């Protein structure tokens, strides 16, 4: 790995937990639990090698369409994960941020989110963004609504609006766009993940299901990224 050309920000669509579990004759919840274990290892490793930001797609605004049993199991897993992680992220110097809408989340989940973010806010290592109840279009929509409020309050004139004015209201305002987005399980689409931020991201689609993803796979993904030439629309 070329250490002087690391991506600053990596996004990951952690796909394949369900099909991995089904292939093993296990319940779906088992796949999600194993996926959570893999996530911990990958974030810890990314922090170790010097990645500054990592954003993972944990639960999309569309995932509410899944069965109530699966949604309930996922929310229980997320809450337990946050409660446990907030106790350990300090020692690993990881800053946890939960990005997405709080609408529809339980009071206990909201409390766990706030406690985890508060507990780790002063950590100086990798910023670990968990996209929970997140949708890229919804992210843009809520930013535009806030911008309209500023226009109505005459804080800004509509003719003066720039891209930066929208960006400052996005859930991940102030963070760099992802340099590299990885999706596991062989699906080749972004599925409403970081719609605004991904316009110049390098995309990598991997056949492995998420629970089989390893630190070596992350190394290989970074090597592929390092071989690409990023032009951002230039010649």
C-alpha positions as CSV (number, residue, x, y, z in Angstrom):
1,X,0.0,0.0,0.0
2,X,1.3,3.5,-0.9
3,X,0.9,5.3,2.3
4,X,1.2,8.8,0.8
5,X,-1.9,8.4,-1.4
6,X,-4.5,7.1,1.0
7,X,-8.1,8.1,0.5
8,X,-9.1,10.6,3.2
9,X,-12.7,9.4,3.3
10,X,-14.0,5.9,2.5
11,X,-17.7,5.1,2.2
12,X,-18.9,1.6,2.5
13,X,-22.3,0.1,1.6
14,X,-22.3,-3.0,3.8
15,X,-24.4,-5.3,1.6
16,X,-24.9,-9.0,1.8
17,X,-25.6,-9.8,5.5
18,X,-28.9,-11.4,4.7
19,X,-27.8,-13.6,1.8
20,X,-24.7,-14.6,3.7
21,X,-26.8,-15.8,6.6
22,X,-29.3,-17.6,4.3
23,X,-26.5,-19.4,2.5
24,X,-25.4,-20.8,5.8
25,X,-28.9,-21.8,6.9
26,X,-28.9,-19.1,9.6
27,X,-31.5,-16.5,10.5
28,X,-31.2,-13.0,9.0
29,X,-30.4,-11.6,12.4
30,X,-27.3,-13.7,12.7
31,X,-26.0,-12.2,9.5
32,X,-26.5,-8.7,10.8
33,X,-24.7,-9.5,14.0
34,X,-21.7,-11.0,12.2
35,X,-21.7,-7.9,9.9
36,X,-21.5,-5.7,13.0
37,X,-18.5,-7.6,14.2
38,X,-16.8,-7.1,10.9
39,X,-17.6,-3.4,10.9
40,X,-15.8,-3.0,14.2
41,X,-12.7,-4.7,12.8
42,X,-12.7,-2.6,9.6
43,X,-13.1,0.7,11.4
44,X,-10.4,-0.1,13.9
45,X,-8.1,-1.1,11.1
46,X,-8.9,2.0,9.0
47,X,-8.1,4.1,12.1
48,X,-4.8,2.3,12.5
49,X,-3.6,2.8,8.9
50,X,-4.5,6.5,8.9
51,X,-7.9,6.9,7.2
52,X,-9.5,10.1,8.5
53,X,-13.2,9.4,7.8
54,X,-15.2,6.3,7.2
55,X,-19.0,6.4,6.5
56,X,-21.0,3.2,6.5
57,X,-24.6,2.7,5.3
58,X,-26.2,1.0,8.3
59,X,-29.9,1.6,7.6
60,X,-31.5,3.5,4.7
61,X,-34.8,5.4,4.7
62,X,-36.0,2.6,2.4
63,X,-35.1,-0.2,4.8
64,X,-38.3,0.5,6.8
65,X,-40.0,-1.5,4.0
66,X,-38.5,-4.7,5.4
67,X,-40.5,-7.0,7.7
68,X,-41.3,-5.6,11.1
69,X,-39.3,-8.5,12.6
70,X,-36.2,-7.6,10.8
71,X,-36.5,-3.9,11.4
72,X,-37.0,-4.5,15.1
73,X,-34.0,-6.8,15.3
74,X,-31.9,-4.3,13.4
75,X,-32.9,-1.5,15.7
76,X,-32.1,-3.6,18.8
77,X,-28.7,-4.5,17.3
78,X,-27.9,-0.8,16.5
79,X,-28.9,0.4,20.0
80,X,-26.8,-2.3,21.7
81,X,-23.9,-1.6,19.3
82,X,-24.0,2.2,20.1
83,X,-24.3,1.6,23.9
84,X,-21.4,-0.8,23.8
85,X,-19.3,1.2,21.4
86,X,-19.6,4.4,23.3
87,X,-17.8,2.7,26.2
88,X,-14.9,1.5,24.1
89,X,-14.4,4.1,21.4
90,X,-12.6,6.4,23.8
91,X,-9.8,3.9,24.3
92,X,-9.5,3.5,20.5
93,X,-9.7,7.3,19.9
94,X,-12.6,7.0,17.5
95,X,-15.1,9.8,17.0
96,X,-18.6,8.4,16.3
97,X,-21.2,10.4,14.4
98,X,-24.7,9.2,13.5
99,X,-25.9,10.8,10.3
100,X,-29.5,10.7,9.1
101,X,-33.0,11.6,10.2
102,X,-34.1,10.9,13.8
103,X,-37.8,10.7,12.6
104,X,-39.2,7.3,13.4
105,X,-36.5,6.3,15.8
106,X,-37.5,5.3,19.4
107,X,-36.7,7.6,22.3
108,X,-34.2,5.0,23.6
109,X,-32.5,4.9,20.3
110,X,-32.2,8.7,20.2
111,X,-30.8,8.7,23.7
112,X,-28.2,6.1,22.7
113,X,-27.2,8.1,19.7
114,X,-26.7,11.3,21.7
115,X,-24.8,9.5,24.4
116,X,-22.5,7.9,21.9
117,X,-21.8,11.1,20.0
118,X,-21.3,13.1,23.2
119,X,-19.0,10.5,24.7
120,X,-16.7,10.4,21.7
121,X,-16.9,14.0,20.4
122,X,-13.5,15.0,21.6
123,X,-11.7,11.9,20.2
124,X,-9.1,12.9,17.5
125,X,-8.8,9.6,15.5
126,X,-10.9,8.5,12.6
127,X,-14.4,10.0,12.3
128,X,-16.8,7.1,12.1
129,X,-20.0,8.1,10.4
130,X,-22.9,5.7,10.8
131,X,-25.6,6.5,8.2
132,X,-28.7,5.4,10.2
133,X,-32.2,6.1,8.8
134,X,-30.3,7.9,6.0
135,X,-31.2,8.6,2.4
136,X,-29.1,10.7,0.0
137,X,-32.2,12.4,-1.5
138,X,-33.7,13.0,1.9
139,X,-30.3,14.5,3.0
140,X,-30.5,17.0,0.1
141,X,-34.2,17.7,0.8
142,X,-33.7,18.6,4.5
143,X,-30.8,20.8,3.6
144,X,-32.8,22.7,1.0
145,X,-35.7,23.1,3.5
146,X,-33.2,24.7,6.0
147,X,-31.8,26.9,3.3
148,X,-35.3,28.1,2.3
149,X,-35.9,29.0,6.0
150,X,-32.8,31.2,5.8
151,X,-34.0,32.8,2.6
152,X,-37.4,33.5,4.3
153,X,-35.5,35.1,7.3
154,X,-33.6,37.2,4.8
155,X,-30.3,35.7,5.9
156,X,-29.4,35.0,2.3
157,X,-30.9,36.0,-1.0
158,X,-32.0,33.3,-3.4
159,X,-29.8,34.7,-6.2
160,X,-26.7,34.4,-4.1
161,X,-27.2,30.7,-3.2
162,X,-24.1,28.6,-4.1
163,X,-23.4,24.9,-3.8
164,X,-21.6,25.6,-0.5
165,X,-24.8,27.0,1.0
166,X,-26.5,23.7,0.5
167,X,-23.5,21.7,1.6
168,X,-23.4,23.4,5.0
169,X,-26.8,22.0,5.8
170,X,-26.1,18.4,4.8
171,X,-25.8,15.8,7.6
172,X,-22.0,15.6,7.1
173,X,-21.4,19.3,6.7
174,X,-17.7,20.2,7.0
175,X,-16.5,16.8,6.1
176,X,-14.7,16.0,2.8
177,X,-16.6,14.0,0.1
178,X,-15.7,10.3,0.0
179,X,-12.7,9.6,-2.2
180,X,-13.7,5.9,-2.4
181,X,-17.0,4.1,-2.1
182,X,-17.0,0.3,-1.7
183,X,-20.1,-1.9,-2.0
184,X,-20.0,-5.5,-1.2
185,X,-22.2,-8.5,-2.4
186,X,-21.8,-7.8,-6.1
187,X,-24.6,-5.3,-6.5
188,X,-23.6,-2.4,-8.8
189,X,-25.5,0.7,-7.6
190,X,-25.3,3.3,-4.9
191,X,-28.9,2.8,-3.6
192,X,-29.4,6.4,-2.4
193,X,-26.1,6.6,-0.5
194,X,-24.3,10.0,-0.3
195,X,-26.1,11.2,-3.4
196,X,-24.7,14.7,-3.2
197,X,-21.2,13.8,-1.9
198,X,-20.5,10.9,-4.3
199,X,-20.4,12.7,-7.6
200,X,-16.6,12.3,-8.0
201,X,-16.0,9.3,-5.7
202,X,-14.2,6.4,-7.1
203,X,-16.5,3.4,-7.0
204,X,-15.5,-0.2,-6.3
205,X,-18.0,-3.2,-6.3
206,X,-16.9,-6.4,-4.6
207,X,-18.4,-9.8,-4.9
208,X,-17.9,-10.8,-1.3
209,X,-20.8,-10.5,1.1
210,X,-20.1,-8.0,4.0
211,X,-19.5,-10.6,6.8
212,X,-16.7,-12.1,4.7
213,X,-15.0,-8.7,4.2
214,X,-11.5,-8.5,5.8
215,X,-8.8,-6.0,6.5
216,X,-6.9,-7.5,3.5
217,X,-9.9,-6.7,1.3
218,X,-9.7,-3.1,2.5
219,X,-6.0,-3.0,1.7
220,X,-6.8,-4.3,-1.8
221,X,-9.5,-1.8,-2.3
222,X,-7.2,1.0,-1.4
223,X,-4.5,-0.3,-3.8
224,X,-7.0,-0.3,-6.6
225,X,-8.0,3.3,-5.7
226,X,-4.3,4.4,-5.7
227,X,-3.9,3.1,-9.3
228,X,-6.8,5.3,-10.5
229,X,-6.3,8.8,-11.9
230,X,-8.8,11.3,-10.6
231,X,-9.5,14.2,-12.9
232,X,-12.6,15.8,-11.5
233,X,-13.9,16.8,-14.9
234,X,-10.5,18.0,-16.2
235,X,-8.6,16.6,-19.2
